[in-house]
């Protein structure tokens, strides 16, 4: 499905994440000992969800012939009283969408591929490289 490689190129917590020909820098903010040179890990988590949100809704709207105009999603996260992560999305579009179209988009966004995986969780395994 997807494959990335992360390489520590220092200093501190700065890392390069590669996927094919694309590179993203990850780091921690200065308050956590990093340099703030890139996305923090939970920023990347939200970025993944926001990208899937925007792409899925753009594809859906194009298929339906709806003009989204400029689309924007603002995502935030917090921990609830039980310590569980809660993510909230606020969606914006400048296109002339009706209330019924917005309702349908809000239904579609609940079923984007990344939304579904984040809700169900994932099995994560690890191993030491040979050699």
N, C-alpha and C positions, 0 to 999 in steps of 0.2 A: 504494500500500500504506500508507505512513505519511508524514507530513509534519510537520516541526517548524521553528521559527524561533528563533534565538538572538539576543539583543540584549544588548550591553554596556551596563550601567547604572552601571558603576563603583561604588565605587573598586576599584583594583587589578584583580583577575581575576574579580570577581563578575559573573555573567551570568544573565539570565533566559531559560529555555528554555520556549517555548510550543508547545502542541499543542491546537488548538481552544480550549476554555475553561480548560485546565489550565496551570499554571505550576509549574516546578521551578527552584530556584536551583542554579547550578553555581559552584564556586569551587575554589581550591587551598588546601591547608592552610597555616597560617602559616609552617611550615618551608620552603615553596616560594614564599613571597612573597604568598600570599593571606590571606584573613581566616578561612578555615574556615567561611564563611557558608552553604555548601551542599555538595552532592555533588561530589567530585572526579571528573574524567572516567572513570577506571577504576572508581570506585564506581558510576557510571551504567551502565557496561558490564555489571558484575555484577548490578546492579538489574534491567536488562532481561532478563537470563537468568533471574534468580530469579522475576520476575513471570511469565514464560512457563512456567517450571517449575511454579509453584504453580497457575496457572490451568489448564494442561493436565491436571495430575494430578487437580485437583478435578473438572474436566469428565469425565474418564475414570471416576473413582470414582463420581460421581453416575450416569453411564450404566450402570454395572455394579451399582448399588445398594449400594455399599460405603460404610461410615461412616468417613471419614477423621478425623473429630473436628477438633481444631485441627491444622492443617498448618503446618510451618515448614521452610524450607530455609536452610541456612547455606552461603554460598559464599565461597571464598577463592581468591586467585590468587598465582602466583609464577612466576619465570622458571626454566626448567631450565638445565642446563649449556651447552646450545647457544643459550640466549637466547630460546627459544620460550615463549610464555605457556602456563601450565598452570592450568586452573580445576578446582577440586574442589568437589563438592556433597555435603553431608550432609543427608539428609532425615529429618524427624521427623513422626510423626502420633500423636495420642492415641487414635485409633479402634482397635477390636479387629480388626486385620488379621492374617491368617494369613501364614505364611512364603511360601506360594504367591502370595498377593495382593501381598506386598512384592516378590517376584521379578518379577511382571508389571509393577508400577509402575516398578521399576528398568529394565525393558526399554522401557517407554513413554517414560520421561524422556530416554532417549538419542535419541529421535526428535521432540522438541518442535520447533516451527518455528524458534525462535531458536537452539536447539542446532545444528540442521542448517546454518543460515546461518553461524553462527560457525565451524563446522568447515570449511565449503567456502570461506569467504572471500567477498568482495564486490568488484565493480568499482566504484571511486569516481572520479567525474569532478568537475571544477570549472570555473567560468567567471566572468568579471567581469560584474556587472550592467550593463545598458544605462543610459545617462544619467548 
